[in-house]
Amino acid sequence: MIKAEVHSDDHVFEIAFDATPWFAQANDDEIRALAACEWGGDAPADDVARHFEDTNLEIAGMLAYLRSPAIRQRRDPPGFECHVDPEQAAIWLKTNRLALHIALASRQE
């Protein structure tokens, strides 16, 4: 399991979820982009959360809330932020995509 969390900027929603299914279908470039943004707080991590919109009712609810007219019409409408646990991601990569794990680890040194 690769722990992840997503929350709306106003913290109305705070959702913990398993990001493993995203990693299983992601290509190396998508994972590199996620690692490059330090596993969260940027567009590649947002894509991880969006991946679960059709399978995770809590994430679907948060995204529907953020798209609602009442929220979109605010002067400064909230967005959302997602973070993936980097240690658990590294363990998964070491087991499932060793070459990518080695490449990412060498970049960090």
PyMOL commands that set and color helices and strands:
alter all, ss='L'
color gray80, all
select helices_A, chain A and resi 20-25+28-36+43-51+57-67+69-72+86-96+98-108
alter helices_A, ss='H'
color red, helices_A
select strands_A, chain A and resi 3-8+14-18+80-84
alter strands_A, ss='S'
color yellow, strands_A
deselect
rebuild
show_as cartoon
